[in-house]
Amino acid sequence: MLLWVLFVVLLCAAGASVAADGLVTSLTAGPADDVRRAWLVRDRERVHRSLSASRLICFLCAGAAAPPLWHADGPRLIGALVLLFAVVGVAETFARTIGATRADGPGAWLSGWAAFVTLLATPVVVLMERTEHALAAAFPTAKIDADADDVATEQFLDIVAAEADVTGKEKTLLQGAFSLGETQVQEIMTPRVELIALERETPWSEVIDRFRASAHSRLPVYDDRIDDVIGVIYVKDLLADILADAEPVGGWITRMRPGFYIPPTKPIDALLREFRSQRTHIAIVMDEYGGTAGIVTIEDILEEVVGEIDDEHDSEDARQFESRDDREFWVTGRITLDELSETLGVDIQSDEVGTVGGLIMERLGRVPRAGEELHIAGFRVVVEQVRRRQVLRVYFERADPVTDRADVEEH
């Protein structure tokens, strides 16, 4: 009887760790006074390691206690197996749901368990981390020359293009597909300042108006502030209510789906696989402090392969870049420096920033004003549009070859 009790307790502890692990994965930044939640979000990696270690220990101990139980009668044995599958199969799904929708109640209990296990396992986790660092120092991996790797990839694409009689557009698709593993989410996401989102207390009539005005089929939902995104609402989930001209019972928030949260450094090829496995098309990008950095959709990934996808709702100003006579170029402030370099045919890089808007601010040392000019890499650069401290549109004119100057002419 004692073995049965021990077996059940160990499985329940393992299940709590599985559920807490799923909760921590789905957890977002909460109210400023929620110290425990902020700590779990900030030290997410260490919490995951601690919960994984506790889960492994519980399963090993349960396995050690199990052999005498296999001789038990049929009903008890079947009950033990059912309990095992319930722990592994249900706990994480349950935790992800309450992590996204109910941070209090059971969510608070699981976050408390996660904090307790993390504190208890700190010595073991610290030992594991130091061992990992020591092994990494003792057996360093060979560094791959990025330039050589790029050359090898380009040569491979040239060979494929020659052997298969690939057209220019088809080669561009191949290059886009090969670059997926090298591109991070933060390079293609819609940044926080451009998000169109719904506050959970938004009236029903405003929800419909927001969807109509934005022409989006999905919108993030936040609680009080944009740093606390709690889920995503799909217009197709509201379609029946819109046609019936009636708010859903319990409010539109009952139609909200849990959010899918990712770090900004995730490679987009890995994200594409997760989109398929999670059966979702949108992810919330979280920064290192647990706040909202932006969102990324499956359309953003597809555009990396096939180029910009313009629909009937995209205006001319929304396009990433335009050109005329190979001398004049118009780009958005969001375009990356790598894309700009490829478009202009010159190498423009910065160690501090990654976009055209960031580069202009770096050169000026302040937020630019519309109409200001500067020279970058032989181009006359004019800031055409600025909105709320954000560079929207920039004009590049190819000038005579000159050295890069940081002088600024103000108008």
C-alpha positions as CSV (number, residue, x, y, z in Angstrom):
1,M,0.0,0.0,0.0
2,L,2.9,2.4,0.9
3,L,4.4,1.8,-2.6
4,W,1.1,2.7,-4.3
5,V,0.9,5.9,-2.3
6,L,4.6,6.8,-3.1
7,F,4.0,6.0,-6.8
8,V,0.9,8.2,-7.0
9,V,2.7,11.1,-5.1
10,L,5.7,10.9,-7.4
11,L,3.5,11.0,-10.5
12,C,1.5,13.9,-9.2
13,A,4.7,15.8,-8.4
14,A,6.0,15.1,-11.9
15,G,2.6,16.2,-13.4
16,A,2.8,19.4,-11.4
17,S,6.2,20.0,-12.9
18,V,5.0,19.3,-16.4
19,A,2.0,21.6,-15.9
20,A,4.2,24.3,-14.3
21,D,6.7,24.1,-17.2
22,G,3.8,24.6,-19.7
23,L,2.6,27.5,-17.6
24,V,6.0,29.2,-17.5
25,T,6.2,28.8,-21.3
26,S,2.9,30.6,-21.8
27,L,3.5,33.2,-19.0
28,T,3.7,36.9,-20.0
29,A,4.6,40.0,-18.0
30,G,1.9,40.8,-15.4
31,P,1.1,43.6,-13.1
32,A,4.1,45.5,-11.8
33,D,3.4,44.3,-8.2
34,D,3.4,40.6,-9.2
35,V,7.0,39.9,-8.2
36,R,6.8,36.1,-8.5
37,R,5.4,36.3,-12.0
38,A,8.1,38.8,-13.1
39,W,10.8,36.6,-11.7
40,L,9.5,33.5,-13.5
41,V,9.4,35.4,-16.8
42,R,12.9,36.9,-16.3
43,D,14.6,33.7,-15.3
44,R,12.5,31.5,-17.6
45,E,15.5,29.4,-18.8
46,R,16.6,28.5,-15.3
47,V,13.0,27.7,-14.2
48,H,12.7,25.3,-17.2
49,R,15.9,23.6,-16.3
50,S,14.8,23.2,-12.6
51,L,11.4,21.8,-13.6
52,S,13.0,19.4,-16.1
53,A,15.4,18.1,-13.4
54,S,12.6,17.7,-10.9
55,R,10.4,15.9,-13.5
56,L,13.2,13.5,-14.4
57,I,13.9,12.7,-10.7
58,C,10.2,12.1,-10.0
59,F,9.9,9.7,-13.0
60,L,13.1,7.9,-12.1
61,C,11.9,7.4,-8.5
62,A,8.5,6.3,-9.7
63,G,10.2,3.8,-12.0
64,A,12.2,2.5,-9.1
65,A,9.1,2.0,-7.0
66,A,7.1,0.5,-9.9
67,P,8.5,-3.1,-10.3
68,P,6.7,-4.6,-7.3
69,L,3.5,-3.0,-8.5
70,W,3.5,-4.9,-11.8
71,H,2.4,-8.0,-9.8
72,A,-0.7,-6.2,-8.6
73,D,-4.2,-7.2,-9.7
74,G,-5.5,-5.9,-13.1
75,P,-7.6,-3.0,-12.0
76,R,-4.8,-1.4,-10.0
77,L,-2.3,-1.9,-12.7
78,I,-4.6,-0.3,-15.3
79,G,-5.3,2.6,-13.0
80,A,-1.6,3.2,-12.6
81,L,-1.1,3.3,-16.4
82,V,-4.1,5.6,-16.9
83,L,-2.7,7.9,-14.3
84,L,0.7,7.9,-16.0
85,F,-0.7,8.9,-19.4
86,A,-3.0,11.5,-17.8
87,V,-0.1,13.1,-16.1
88,V,2.0,13.3,-19.3
89,G,-0.8,14.0,-21.8
90,V,-3.1,16.4,-20.0
91,A,-0.9,18.4,-17.7
92,E,0.9,20.6,-20.2
93,T,-2.2,21.4,-22.3
94,F,-4.1,22.3,-19.1
95,A,-1.2,24.6,-18.0
96,R,-0.8,26.4,-21.3
97,T,-4.5,27.2,-21.3
98,I,-4.6,28.6,-17.8
99,G,-1.3,30.3,-18.3
100,A,-2.8,32.3,-21.1
101,T,-6.2,33.0,-19.7
102,R,-6.1,32.5,-15.9
103,A,-2.9,33.6,-14.2
104,D,-4.8,33.6,-10.9
105,G,-6.4,30.5,-9.3
106,P,-4.8,27.3,-10.5
107,G,-2.2,29.5,-12.5
108,A,-1.1,31.1,-9.2
109,W,-0.8,27.6,-7.6
110,L,1.4,26.3,-10.4
111,S,3.6,29.4,-10.5
112,G,4.1,28.9,-6.8
113,W,5.1,25.3,-7.4
114,A,7.5,26.4,-10.1
115,A,9.1,29.0,-7.8
116,F,9.4,26.4,-5.0
117,V,11.0,23.7,-7.3
118,T,13.4,26.3,-8.8
119,L,14.6,27.4,-5.4
120,L,15.0,23.8,-4.3
121,A,16.9,22.8,-7.4
122,T,19.1,25.8,-7.6
123,P,22.3,24.0,-6.4
124,V,21.7,21.2,-8.9
125,V,21.0,23.6,-11.8
126,V,24.1,25.8,-10.9
127,L,26.3,22.6,-10.9
128,M,24.8,21.6,-14.3
129,E,25.5,25.0,-15.8
130,R,29.1,25.1,-14.6
131,T,29.6,21.6,-15.9
132,E,28.2,22.6,-19.2
133,H,30.5,25.7,-19.4
134,A,33.5,23.6,-18.4
135,L,32.8,21.0,-21.1
136,A,32.2,23.8,-23.7
137,A,35.6,25.3,-22.8
138,A,37.4,21.9,-22.8
139,F,35.9,20.9,-26.2
140,P,35.3,24.1,-28.2
141,T,33.4,23.7,-31.4
142,A,35.0,24.8,-34.6
143,K,33.9,28.2,-35.7
144,I,32.5,28.3,-39.2
145,D,33.6,31.1,-41.4
146,A,30.4,32.9,-42.2
147,D,31.8,34.4,-45.4
148,A,33.0,30.9,-46.6
149,D,29.6,29.4,-45.7
150,D,27.8,32.1,-47.7
151,V,30.1,31.5,-50.7
152,A,29.5,27.7,-50.5
153,T,25.7,28.2,-50.4
154,E,25.8,30.6,-53.3
155,Q,28.0,28.1,-55.3
156,F,25.5,25.4,-54.5
157,L,22.6,27.5,-55.7
158,D,24.5,28.3,-58.9
159,I,25.1,24.6,-59.6
160,V,21.4,23.8,-59.0
161,A,20.4,26.7,-61.2
162,A,22.7,25.6,-64.0
163,E,21.8,21.9,-63.9
164,A,18.1,22.3,-63.5
165,D,17.7,25.2,-65.9
166,V,16.3,27.4,-63.1
167,T,15.0,30.8,-63.9
168,G,15.9,34.0,-62.1
169,K,12.6,34.0,-60.1
170,E,13.1,30.4,-59.2
171,K,16.6,31.0,-58.0
172,T,15.3,33.9,-55.8
173,L,12.8,31.4,-54.2
174,L,15.7,29.0,-53.5
175,Q,17.8,31.7,-52.0
176,G,14.8,32.8,-49.8
177,A,14.3,29.2,-48.6
178,F,18.0,28.8,-47.8
179,S,18.0,32.0,-45.8
180,L,15.2,30.9,-43.4
181,G,17.6,29.3,-41.0
182,E,19.8,32.4,-40.9
183,T,16.9,34.9,-40.3
184,Q,15.6,35.6,-36.8
185,V,12.1,36.6,-35.9
186,Q,13.1,40.1,-34.8
187,E,14.2,40.8,-38.4
188,I,10.7,40.2,-39.8
189,M,8.2,40.9,-37.0
190,T,5.8,43.8,-36.8
191,P,7.3,45.9,-34.0
192,R,5.3,46.8,-30.9
193,V,4.9,50.5,-31.9
194,E,3.0,49.4,-35.0
195,L,0.7,46.8,-33.3
196,I,-3.0,47.1,-33.7
197,A,-4.5,45.3,-30.7
198,L,-7.6,45.1,-28.5
199,E,-7.8,45.8,-24.8
200,R,-9.9,43.0,-23.1
201,E,-12.5,45.5,-21.9
202,T,-13.1,47.0,-25.4
203,P,-16.8,47.3,-26.1
204,W,-18.3,44.9,-28.7
205,S,-19.1,47.7,-31.2
206,E,-15.5,48.9,-31.1
207,V,-14.1,45.4,-31.6
208,I,-16.0,45.1,-34.9
209,D,-14.9,48.6,-35.9
210,R,-11.3,47.8,-35.1
211,F,-11.4,44.7,-37.3
212,R,-13.0,46.6,-40.2
213,A,-10.6,49.5,-40.0
214,S,-7.4,47.4,-39.7
215,A,-8.5,44.8,-42.4
216,H,-6.7,42.2,-40.3
217,S,-8.2,38.7,-39.6
218,R,-6.5,38.3,-36.2
219,L,-5.7,40.8,-33.5
220,P,-3.7,40.4,-30.2
221,V,-5.7,41.0,-27.0
222,Y,-4.0,42.6,-24.0
223,D,-4.9,43.2,-20.3
224,D,-4.5,46.8,-19.2
225,R,-1.2,47.4,-21.2
226,I,0.3,46.1,-24.4
227,D,3.1,44.3,-22.4
228,D,0.5,41.9,-21.1
229,V,-0.8,40.2,-24.2
230,I,-3.1,37.4,-23.1
231,G,-4.3,35.9,-26.4
232,V,-5.5,36.4,-29.9
233,I,-9.0,37.0,-31.3
234,Y,-9.9,35.7,-34.8
235,V,-12.5,37.5,-36.8
236,K,-13.8,34.1,-38.1
237,D,-14.6,33.1,-34.5
238,L,-16.8,36.1,-34.3
239,L,-18.4,35.8,-37.7
240,A,-21.6,34.1,-36.5
241,D,-22.1,36.8,-33.8
242,I,-21.4,39.6,-36.3
243,L,-24.0,38.2,-38.7
244,A,-26.5,37.8,-35.9
245,D,-25.7,41.4,-34.8
246,A,-25.4,40.2,-31.2
247,E,-22.5,40.1,-28.8
248,P,-21.4,36.6,-27.7
249,V,-22.8,35.3,-24.4
250,G,-20.2,36.2,-21.8
251,G,-18.6,38.8,-24.0
252,W,-16.4,38.6,-27.1
253,I,-13.4,37.7,-24.8
254,T,-14.8,34.2,-24.5
255,R,-13.9,33.7,-28.2
256,M,-10.3,34.5,-27.5
257,R,-7.6,31.9,-28.2
258,P,-4.5,31.4,-26.1
259,G,-1.4,33.2,-27.3
260,F,1.7,31.5,-28.8
261,Y,4.8,33.2,-27.3
262,I,8.3,33.1,-28.7
263,P,11.6,35.0,-28.2
264,P,12.9,37.5,-30.8
265,T,16.0,35.4,-31.5
266,K,14.1,32.3,-32.8
267,P,15.1,31.3,-36.4
268,I,12.1,31.6,-38.7
269,D,12.5,28.1,-40.1
270,A,12.0,26.7,-36.6
271,L,9.0,29.0,-36.1
272,L,7.5,27.8,-39.4
273,R,7.7,24.2,-38.1
274,E,6.1,25.3,-34.8
275,F,3.3,27.1,-36.7
276,R,2.5,23.8,-38.4
277,S,2.6,21.8,-35.2
278,Q,0.6,24.3,-33.2
279,R,-1.8,24.9,-36.0
280,T,-1.6,28.7,-35.7
281,H,-0.6,31.5,-37.9
282,I,0.4,34.2,-35.4
283,A,2.9,34.4,-32.6
284,I,3.6,37.0,-29.9
285,V,7.2,38.0,-29.7
286,M,8.4,38.6,-26.1
287,D,11.5,40.7,-25.2
288,E,14.1,39.7,-22.6
289,Y,12.2,41.5,-19.9
290,G,8.9,39.6,-20.5
291,G,7.3,42.6,-22.4
292,T,5.8,42.6,-25.9
293,A,8.3,43.2,-28.6
294,G,5.9,42.6,-31.5
295,I,4.1,40.0,-33.5
296,V,5.0,37.7,-36.4
297,T,2.7,35.9,-38.8
298,I,3.0,33.1,-41.3
299,E,2.7,35.7,-44.0
300,D,5.8,37.4,-42.7
301,I,7.7,34.2,-43.2
302,L,6.3,33.6,-46.7
303,E,7.4,37.0,-47.7
304,E,11.0,36.1,-46.8
305,V,10.8,33.4,-49.5
306,V,8.6,34.9,-52.3
307,G,9.1,38.6,-51.6
308,E,6.5,41.2,-50.6
309,I,2.9,40.1,-50.7
310,D,0.6,43.0,-51.5
311,D,-3.1,42.6,-51.2
312,E,-6.0,44.9,-51.8
313,H,-5.5,46.5,-48.4
314,D,-1.8,47.4,-48.8
315,S,-1.2,50.9,-49.8
316,E,1.7,52.2,-51.9
317,D,3.3,53.7,-48.8
318,A,3.3,50.3,-47.0
319,R,5.7,48.7,-49.5
320,Q,9.2,48.1,-48.3
321,F,11.0,49.8,-51.2
322,E,10.6,51.4,-54.6
323,S,13.2,52.5,-57.2
324,R,13.5,54.6,-60.3
325,D,16.3,54.6,-62.9
326,D,18.7,52.8,-60.5
327,R,19.4,56.2,-59.0
328,E,16.5,57.0,-56.8
329,F,15.1,54.7,-54.1
330,W,12.4,55.0,-51.5
331,V,12.5,52.7,-48.5
332,T,10.6,52.3,-45.2
333,G,12.3,53.0,-41.9
334,R,11.7,49.3,-41.0
335,I,13.8,47.8,-43.8
336,T,16.9,46.1,-42.5
337,L,20.4,47.2,-43.3
338,D,21.1,43.9,-45.1
339,E,18.1,44.4,-47.4
340,L,19.1,48.0,-47.9
341,S,22.6,47.0,-48.9
342,E,21.3,44.4,-51.3
343,T,18.9,47.0,-52.9
344,L,21.5,49.8,-53.2
345,G,24.4,47.5,-54.1
346,V,26.6,48.9,-51.4
347,D,27.6,47.6,-47.9
348,I,25.9,49.6,-45.2
349,Q,26.2,48.1,-41.7
350,S,26.1,49.1,-38.1
351,D,27.1,47.3,-34.9
352,E,24.4,49.1,-32.9
353,V,21.2,49.1,-35.1
354,G,19.6,46.9,-37.7
355,T,17.2,49.1,-39.6
356,V,17.3,52.2,-41.8
357,G,15.4,54.2,-39.2
358,G,17.8,53.1,-36.5
359,L,20.8,54.0,-38.7
360,I,19.5,57.6,-39.3
361,M,18.9,58.1,-35.6
362,E,22.4,56.7,-34.9
363,R,24.0,59.1,-37.4
364,L,22.1,62.1,-36.1
365,G,22.2,61.3,-32.5
366,R,18.5,62.2,-32.1
367,V,15.1,61.6,-33.7
368,P,15.1,63.1,-37.2
369,R,12.6,65.6,-38.5
370,A,10.9,65.3,-41.9
371,G,13.0,66.9,-44.6
372,E,16.4,66.5,-43.0
373,E,19.3,65.4,-45.2
374,L,22.5,63.5,-44.7
375,H,25.0,61.5,-46.8
376,I,25.5,57.8,-46.3
377,A,27.9,55.6,-48.4
378,G,27.7,57.9,-51.5
379,F,23.9,58.5,-51.3
380,R,22.0,61.7,-50.5
381,V,19.5,60.6,-47.9
382,V,16.3,62.5,-47.2
383,V,13.9,61.7,-44.3
384,E,10.5,62.1,-46.0
385,Q,8.1,61.0,-43.3
386,V,8.3,60.8,-39.5
387,R,5.4,59.9,-37.2
388,R,5.6,59.9,-33.4
389,R,9.4,59.6,-33.3
390,Q,9.3,56.8,-35.9
391,V,11.0,57.1,-39.3
392,L,8.4,55.9,-41.8
393,R,9.8,56.7,-45.3
394,V,13.3,57.6,-46.5
395,Y,14.6,58.7,-49.9
396,F,18.0,57.6,-51.3
397,E,19.6,59.3,-54.3
398,R,22.8,57.9,-55.8
399,A,25.4,60.6,-55.9
400,D,28.9,60.8,-57.2
401,P,31.2,58.3,-55.4
402,V,32.2,60.0,-52.2
403,T,33.3,58.8,-48.8
404,D,30.7,58.4,-46.2
405,R,30.1,61.7,-44.4
406,A,28.2,62.3,-41.2
407,D,27.4,65.9,-41.9
408,V,23.8,66.9,-41.7
409,E,21.9,69.6,-43.5
410,E,18.8,70.7,-41.7
411,H,15.9,72.2,-43.6
